[in-house]
C-alpha cells in the first residue's frame, strides 16, 4: 500500500472514531453557482486553446539574455549554475545516462495520466497533450488524436510535459527524464540541458528567459530556477518558497509578464505531497497565496490542495484545480479567483467554479492540467485523474465554455 493510501486510511479511521491572451475585462459582480457536471462522454467539442497575444505586445525583442539581475538579498546559492549542455545532432548526442541528473523523478503516484496540455495560438489551433507519457497532437479541437514522433529523444526517456514559446509557437520544449529538449516546427528534438524539469514557462518579453519547476536538490537548492540564455545555464529563483519538494506548474500572467504563479508540492506533509499556490515576480521572489475558506485544515471539508492552474485574461480569472484528500472527504473541486493579481495578496478572493461528483475517500485524484482559450467561444480545459484501490486509473479531458458551470468531454488519444 502506498504511503499516501496508508495515511488516508489511517486518518479516515481516526476521524470516524473521534469524530493567451486578450485584454483584461473585469468579471460581472454576480458569481456562477457551483455545478456538479456529468463526467459521462459527450460529443467532442472545441478544446481549450491559447489565445493570440494583443497587438500592442506582439513585437518581440531579439533573442538575447535578460538583463534582469539575480536577487542578492540572500547570499549563497544565488551563484550556483547548472553547466550548459550543448545541442548536438541526434546521431552523435550522448546517452542520457552520460549526464548527471539534477532532478530526481517525482513519485509515480502524483503523476496524472494527462500530464500536460498546450494549444497553439494559430487558427485553427493545434492541440498537444502528454497522455500516459506520450505526446499526442489534435488538429480538430480534440475530436481525434495522433501520436507525435519522438525523433531526437532518447528511447528510454520518459516524457513528463511540453511547453511552447507563445510568441514563437513553432518553438516547443519537451520535459523528459533525460533533460529539456527543444524543437523548431516539425524538426527533431535537440537536447539543451540535462535539467530534469517538471514544469516550464517561457517569458513573454524575452524568449531567452525560461522558468523551470524542478525537484529540490543540493546542487541548486531550489524548486524554481531561471535561465537567461535559452536554457543553457540555470540559477536559483525561488526566494520565499518554504517546504518545497518540487514545482509542477508555472504560469506567466499573459497581460503582465511581471506576475507569475506556481504550484509547489511538499514532501512529508499530511501523508502525501500536497500542493500550495505561490505568486511571484521576474526577480524570483515569491509569496504563498491564501485560499481563504478553502485553506487546508483537518476540520475543513472545503480544503483545497492546489494541483493545477490556468488564467483567463479577458475575465481576469485564475483557476485552481484541487487534489482529492481526506481533508475534503473525497470531493474534487475547481476554484477560481477574480482578483489573483491584486497588489495586496491578503485581498485575493476565491469561489467554487465546479464541484465534481463525490468520490470514495479511498480514491486519489486531481484536477490537472488546466488551460484557457480567452477567445470566443471562451474555453476552459481541465484534465481529471482518479485512481482507487485495485482499479485502473480513470482520466478524462473536459472543456467548459462558461467558466466551469457546465462541461463536455473531449475525445481521448488516440
N, C-alpha and C positions, 0 to 999 in steps of 0.2 A: 504493500500500500504506500502511495507517495506521501511525503511529509505533509503536503497540503491537505490531502484527503484525511490523513490521520488527525491532523489538527482540527479539521472541520468536524469530524465525527466526535472528537473529544469535547470540543466546546459546545457542540449541539447537545451532548449528553448532560453537560454541566448546566446549560440553560434550562433543560427540561426538569432537572432536579430542583433548581433554585428559582427557577423562575417559572478663379483667378481673375481676374477681378474687375469690378467696375467701380463706380463712385459710391461712397458711403451714403446710406439713407437710414434715417432714424426709424426704427420699427414702430408700429402702432402701439398705443398705450395698452390696449387690451392684450391678453395673453391667450394662447391656444390651450384649451384644456387637455390634460394628459389623455392619451388614447391607447387602447390596447389593440394593436394590429394583429391581423392573422398572418402567420408565417407560412400558410399554405401557398403552393406555387400559383402564380398568376401569369397572365400574358406578359411576355417581355416588353419592356418599355425603355425609354431613353435613359441611359445611365448618367451618373454624375460626371461632369466634365469640368475642366479648369477653364474659367472664362478668360477672354483676351485681356491684356493689360490696357489701362486707359491711355489714350493718345498722348496725354501730357507727359507720361513717363515711358513712352515707348522707345526713346533713344537710349541706347546702351553705350556706356563708355568703352574704350578699348580694354581688352582683357589684360589688366595689369593688377598686381597685388595691391590689396587695400592698404591705405596709409594709416588705418586705424591702429594706434599703438596698443600693445598688450597692457592690461591693467598692472599697476605697480603697487597697489595697496597691500598685497601680500607678497612676501619675498619668494620663498624657494621655488616651487615647481613651475613658476611662470616661464622660466627659460628652457624648460625641458622640451625637446623637439624629437619627434619620431623621424628617423632618417628617411630621405627621399628614396623612392623606388622607381627607377626609370622604366618607361614603357618600352617593351621590346616586341618584335614580331612574334606572333603565336608560335611559329616553328622553333624559335630559339628561347622562348620565355622559360625561366627555371621553374621547376615544380613548386607548388605552394609550400611543401614541407621544407624547402630550402630557405624560407624566410621565417624569422621568429614571429610568433603571433603576439599581437598587442592586445587582443580582446578574446578571452575565452568564450566559448559558446554558452549562451544562457540556457538554463534548464529547459528541457523539451516541453514540459507541461505548461509553460507560459507562452509557447509559440502558437498563434492562431492558425487555423487551416488557411484562411485568407489573410496573408501577411502584409500585403501592400496593394495599393491601387493608385494609378496615375492616369490622367486623361490629358491629352494634348490640347492646346488652345486653338487647334485648327477647326475648320468647317468643311466637311463633317469631322467630328472628333475621332481620335483613335484612343481606345481604352486599353491600358495594360494592367494586368493583375498577376501577382505572385500567389499561386494557389498550390498548396501542398508542395512547396519548394520548387515549382516550375513556373516559368514566365509565359503568360498567355496574352494574346492580342485579339481584340474585337474591333471590327470596323463598322458594325451595325448596331451600336449602342447596347451591347451586351446580349444580343439575341443568340449569336453563335461565336465560338472562340476557336483559335488555332494556336498551337504551341510555337513559341519563337525559338529559332535555332540558338545554340549555345556556343557558336563559333568564337574561339578565343578564351573561353572559360575552361579551367581545368575540369576534367571529367568528374573528379571526386568532390569538387567544390559544391557546397550547399548554398542555394540561393535564398537569402533572407529578406530581400526587399529591393525596390527600384525607386529612383528619383529622377526628375528631369530639370533642366535649366529652362524655366518658363519663358525667359527672354529669347532663348535659342532652343526650342523644343526638340530639335534634331539631336541635341546632346543629352544622352541618357546615362545614368550611373547604376551599376549593379552592386549590391551589397552582398558579399559572399563570405563563406568561412575561410576563403583564401585571400581575402582583401577586397579593396574597392576597384572596380573596373569601370571603364568608360567606353562608349562607342558613339560614333557620329553617323546619323542616319541608319542605313541598313548594314553598315560595315561591321567588322569583327570587334569583339570586346578586347580592350587593352588594359593591362594592369597599371594602375597609377600609384598604389601604395598597398602594403600588406596589412594596413589597419583594418581590423575586423569590426566594422560598424554595424549597428542595429538600426540606425536612422540617419538620414542625410537630407540637408536642405541647402539650396543654392541661393546666395544673396541676390536680391532683386536690383541692386545698384551696380555691383561689380561681380561678374560671373566667376572671377578667380577666387572669390571668398566663399568658402564652404563651411558648413556646420555639420558635425557628426556626433551622433549619440553612440557611446561605446560602453563596454563593461569596464568597471574601475580596475585599474592595475597599478602596481607600484611604479611602473615606468613613467606614466603620465599623471597618475594620481588625479584622475578626472573622469566624469561620466559624460561631459560635453567638451569637445575640442574644436578648435577653429583653424582653418588653413587660409592663408592669404596668397597662395601660389598654385591654386588649382588642385590641391590635394597632395602635392609633393612633400610638404612638411606640415606638422600639426603642433599646436600648443594648447595648454590648459585654458578653458574658457567656461568654468562652472562655479565661479565665486558666488557664495551664498547658498549653494545646494548642500543640504545635510542628509546623511544616511544613504546617499545614493549608491545603488548597486550597479545599475546600468540605465541608459536612456533609450526608450523605444520609439518616441515620436518627437520631431522638431518641426515647428511651423513658423514661417515668417509672415507677418501681417502684410497682405498684398497692397494695402493702402498706406502703410507706414513701415518701411523696412527697418526702422529702429526698434520695432517691437517684435519679440519672438515669444512663442510658447513652447513648452516641452513637457513630456510625461516621463517622470523618473521613477523607476521601480526600486524597492528597497528590500534587501535580503534580511532575514532574521526577524521580521515583524509579522505577528498575527498568524504564523504558520505557513505563509506563502508570500511571494514578493508583490505586495500591493503597490499601486501607482499613485503618485502625487503630481499635482499640476503646478508648474512654475511659469513665471513670466520674467523675461529678461530683455537685455538690450544688446547692441552690437559690440559693447565693451566687455561682454562676457560676465556681467553681474546679473544675478537672478534673485527673485523673491518668491516664496511659496504663496499661492493664492488660496484663500479660504473658500470653501464651498458652502458656507452659511449653514442652512438647515440640513445639508447633505454631507457635512463633515463627518468622517468615520468615527463611530463610537460604539462600544459594545451594546449599549441600550438604545441605539438609534437605528430603527428599521429602514430609514431612508439613506443610510450610509452609502457613499459612493467612493470607491477606489477607482481613480480615472485610468482608463485603458487606451483610449484613442481620442484624437481631437481634429476638428476641421473648422474653418471660418468662412462665413458668408459676408463679403464686404458690402454688398448692397443693403442687406438687412441689419448689418452690424451685429451679427450673432456668432458667438463662439460656441460650438457644440462639443460636448464631452461625453464619451461613452463610458459606461461603468462595468466593473467586474461583478460577477456573482460572488457572494461571500456569505458566511454565516451571520455577519452583521445585518445584512439586508434580507436574510431568511429566504434566499432563492429568487429575489426579484431583480430582473435585468432592466436597467433604465438608461435612457439617454437624456442628458441635461443640456441646457443652453443658457447662455448669459447674454443679455442685451447691452452690457457695458464692460466687457472684459478688458477694454483698453483704457478704462478710466484712470486718470493720473493717480488718484488715491485708491490703492488696491483694497482698502477696507470698505469701499463703497460698491465693490463688484457684487452684482446680484445674480442668483441662479433660480431656475424653474425647471419643472419636468417637461420635456418635449415629448417623450414616449415612455410608457410603462409597458413592457412586453409581458406576455403570459408568464405566470409564476412557474418556477421550476422547483424540483426537489432540492433540499439543502445538500444532498449528496452529489449534485451536478455542479461541475465547474464550467465557467464560460465568461465571455466578454463581448462587448460591442466595440469592435475594432476590425479593420481600419475604417476611417471616416474620410469623406471628401465632399467638396461642394462645387457645383457649377452655378455661378451667380447670374448667368444669362437666362432669359426666358426660354422654355419654362424652367424656373429655378429647380435645381435637383440636389437633394442631399443623399449621399450614398453611405450605406452602412453595411459592414460585414458582421455577422454574428457567428460565434463558435461555441458549441456546447458539447460536453463530454461527461458521461456518468460511469459508474462502476460497471465494468463488463460490457459496456455498449460502445459502438464505434462513434467517432466524432461526427457531430451534425453541424453543417455550416450552410449559411445562406448569404446571398448578396441581395440587398434590398435597396429600393430607391423611393424617395418621398419628394413630392412637388409642393408640399405645404408645411415645410419646416418640421416634419416629424409627426403630424397629426394622422396621416394615413400612409400606408406603404404598399408597394408592389414588389414581387420577387423577380429578379433578373435570372436569365439563363446562366448556368454554371459551365465551366470549361471541362471537357471540350463539348 
